[in-house]
Amino acid sequence: MSVRPPPLNLPCAYTLRALRAEQRSFVSWSNSLMATLTQHFHHSNSLLVLSNPTTLKKTQKSPPLQLSDFYQKNLKILSFKDICKHGNLKEAFFSFSNLFIDPNPPHFWPDEAYSSVLELCASKKALPQGQQIHAHVIKSDANYDSAFLSTKLVFMYGQCGSFAIAKSVFDTITHKTIFTWNAMIGAYVTNGEPLGALELYQEMGLSGHIVDAYTFPSIIKSCALLKDLSIGAQIHGMAIKYGYSSMVFVVNALVTMYSKCNDLNAALKLFDKMTEKEDVVSWNSIILACATNGQSMEALELFREIQKFDLKINTYTFVAALQGCEEPSLMKLGMEIHAAILKSSHFLDVYVANALLVMYARCNRMREAAKIFDMMDGKDNVSWNSMLSGFVQNRLFEEALQFFYNMLDSGQKPDQVSIISILATSGQLGNLLNGMEIHAQAIKNGLNSDLQVGNSLVDMYAKCCCTDYMDRVFSNMLDKDFISWTTIIAGNAQNNFQLKALDLFRAAQIEGVEVDAMMIGSALLACSGLKTMSHVKEIHGYMLRRGSYDTVLKNTIVDVYGECGNTEYAFRMFELIEPKDIVSWTSMISCYDHNGLANEAINLFYLMCKTGIETDSIALVSILSAAASLSALKKGKEVHGFLIRKGFILEKSLASALVDMYSRCGSIENSYKVFNFIKEKDLISWTSMINAFGMHGRGKEAIELYESMKNSDFLPDHVTFLALLYACSHSGLIDEGKRFLEIMKLEHQLDPWPEHYACLVDLLGRGNHLKEAIEFVTTMGNEPNAAIWCALLGACRVHANKEIGEIAARKLLELDSENPGNYILVSNFFSSLEKWKDAEEVRTKMKGKGLKKNPACSWIEVGCKIHSFIARDKSHPQTDEIYLKLNQVIEKLKRERNYVADTKYVLHNIGEKEKVEMLYGHSERLALAFGLIKTSEGTTIRITKNLRVCGDCHTFCKLVSKIFEREIVVRDANRFHHFEDGVCSCKDFW
């Protein structure tokens, strides 16, 4: 049945039919095309040069066929067709040539011979051989059916990827049959031009041609490629209207189309309505549809069901079923399919083996994937690329790099996929040398002009911090898409070129580039680095105007407002997000934590748990950081218990966060236990533990751990050396600290940061090596920053060095006049020298700038609550009880230990009595008195203070630990103090 299609309400989508044996006279090619092709084939080095086609004329002069001759002719042609069906090009060309050079040629139809060999060339995608046949056709001067052979040529060129020639052949055909239109529509689809196929379909309808069942598969595939469900549904309706919807190959195409348009229900309904399910292609289509739409269990159920039918499972069945097992939870089922493959005859099939490789790689089982790869005989590009991608996806970057070089050694030529994968590896490793080598490989293989390779190169150079090459690659790209712009914007933002990133964001809009959520996210990353609210608000407004406002961007906005210190805006955005995912909650928790609102972070975490949101490791890292900020050991232990109950693996950032939490909560023993429990330690784990020892004044243990780290083949980085210098500073290890700075520069070629120099100055200053410290500061290669002068001034105040201190004070306020802490430090320095007028002038300047210092505050965790106190605080519900206990403690210290308050630590120009009263009201003493009231005898009291503990409070805590037989752990702004039996772990060096 054939019908003329009605017009569609779209870029008219008409259908494709398989070629029929209609035979009409052949119209010769245009002279220019003939000349071009003849010249091309004259110089062709194709598989086999054909004989002179003029002998073709002899076959046309033969007498009329008799029955016996007709029988012989069919034997000859059938034999030639069989050769073509076997797919051997060389044999087919040899046999084809014999048809024309035989001195007594049999009676045969040349168009049938041409047709068979052209179909073979199409199936093998053998373009040079197909062109040679085309030349043979042109040179011959026979009267055979032109529409038939021309259609075969259109089909061959389309299948071989030579779309332009296919279109040229199609345009020269004056009498087009339905098969001609179908072949050309198929060529559009095969060559990735689905919209062109639909437009040609419309043109076919307007020209008065009628469609048949075979037109539908290509047109339906066009809809699938465009993911246009509306057009696809219309085509489906036409198939139903004209009675083609029950044909198996049409149903199969429709199942695939609905699947790719994300309408799996429609695909399943179509399959279920099939009365006869004896076509394995139908099963393959629906299994693949379920697998690609995330319905893995449904796909595997269908695979089990097909085995109940008497159908021969083929390669595509296994490949489709394996795609349903590409997640770790379904690996067992994948192994069952693997076992079924081993029992079948498909184990050696390269497509099946490649599907197995991908399945095991996606299930994080690279060893099994490697075993299959090693057993494969006929590895193709997909095999190599699947293994390479598997290593990259499983973050086995070193293995990926080695595998790539093994691939090159085997003679395998890298293609676009392998180049992109290995560039991602080089970027993740930060290995610039390897990245540049891969860049050279891309140039060598002519892939450097490829758009996706260019984007990967930009990303690789960005991750390797090589912004010059990154910019050069981007500038030299002939074609740029929105991914190119997004990558260059993100690359600049990540490498602290935030203003340039924002300029590029504006340039992309001027160029008319499609701005998507990823590009906006990259621009927001730049705003995060700048920490300027005006830029964030500008992009936020841009998002609102464009309607680009998905959950991912909303979460990013929460992050960025948090980075800019505006927790109020961040929380407003957080409240607007509906529904909130785990990233939304984690972003807000992190925002509170980073802005010093640890209590709010913890409360929000508990609220999240009540909503039933499944916690992830990132949320746990944030909440552990909040617990550490508060020194809330009990809450930290609760989180530790939570992650154990939930089965989280103690590794990487989560393990390091746990080590850090225990150390910052004063439990260095638990911190070390967690560290020893980590099976796969990384550099961050080692550095966290070195820092923990340093924070608790255990410099020698920190150095010993550093030596163990080196013996474990870990190379220290800038942060590791910073932790080491910090440890030396708080343990008075002057010689060791100077030695580590030299090791850092000479042995590891690491240029010190200003923070490293500040640590060394602090170390020399604490040890009263002030002359050496000022010499180091004035002779260091880089200009000293505010942190270095701050460290020097702090030491001068402790050791009352007026001369150097005045230099440091002046420099500090010159370099950083916006930090209230600097004014307080300078004022306190002058006060310690009793230069009250100078001290008052500094405080007046600070007030004139509108700057305020954070008040001294101490807090203690009792039960499940954090209790905070400021100096001379009377806001606590148990204030009277606290002051009564404090007075009792002071009187006992006076009686038993002759305690006398040391008023030199009160840096105010007031009377002695007032100074004593001020000392008695310090926040850490109130917290200590509360701890003595609320905790049982022998319990460790843990207190945190936001400023440095003064000398008199330090003495006070030592005496309390002795008389009340309590261990007291105080964490101040600098370090931990463990008071026990009248002695402090800092050895009075802080």
Secondary structure, 3 states (H helix, E strand, C coil): CCECCCCCCCCCCCCCCCCCCCCCECCCCCHHHHHHHHHHHHCCCCCCCCCCHHHHHHHHCCCCCCHHHHHHHHHHHHHHHHHHHHCCHHHHHHHHHHHHHCCCCCCCCHHHHHHHHHHHHHHHCCHHHHHHHHHHHHHCCCCCEHHHHHHHHHHHHHHCCCHHHHHHHHHHCCCCCHHHHHHHHHHHHHCCCHHHHHHHHHHHHHCCCCECHHHHHHHHHHHHHHCCHHHHHHHHHHHHHCCCCCCHHHHHHHHHHHHHCCCHHHHHHHHHHCCCCCCHHHHHHHHHHHHHCCCHHHHHHHHHHHCCCCCCCCHHHHHHHHHCCCCHHHHHHHHHHHHHHHHCCCCCCHHHHHHHHHHHHHCCCHHHHHHHHHHCCCCCHHHHHHHHHHHHHCCCHHHHHHHHHHHHHCCCCCCHHHHHHHHHHHHHHCCHHHHHHHHHHHHHCCCCCCHHHHHHHHHHHHHCCCHHHHHHHHHHCCCCCHHHHHHHHHHHHHCCCHHHHHHHHHHHHHCCCCCCHHHHHHHHHHHHHHCCHHHHHHHHHHHHHHCCCCHHHHHHHHHHHHHCCCHHHHHHHHHHCCCCCHHHHHHHHHHHHHCCCHHHHHHHHHHHHHHCCCCCHHHHHHHHHHHHHHCCHHHHHHHHHHHHHCCCCCCHHHHHHHHHHHHHCCCHHHHHHHHHHCCCCCHHHHHHHHHHHHHCCCHHHHHHHHHHHHHCCCCCCHHHHHHHHHHHHCCCCHHHHHHHHHHHHHCCCCCCCHHHHHHHHHHHHHCCCHHHHHHHHHHCCCCCCHHHHHHHHHHHHHHCCHHHHHHHHHHHHHHCCCCHHHHHHHHHHHHHCCCHHHHHHHHHHHHHCCCCCCCCEEEEEECCEEEEEECCCCCCCCHHHHHHHHHHHHHHHHHHHCCCCCHHHCCCCCCHHHHHHHHHCCHHHHHHHHHHHHCCCCCCEEEEECCCCCHHHHHHHHHHHHHCCCCEEEECCCCEEEEECCEECCCCCC
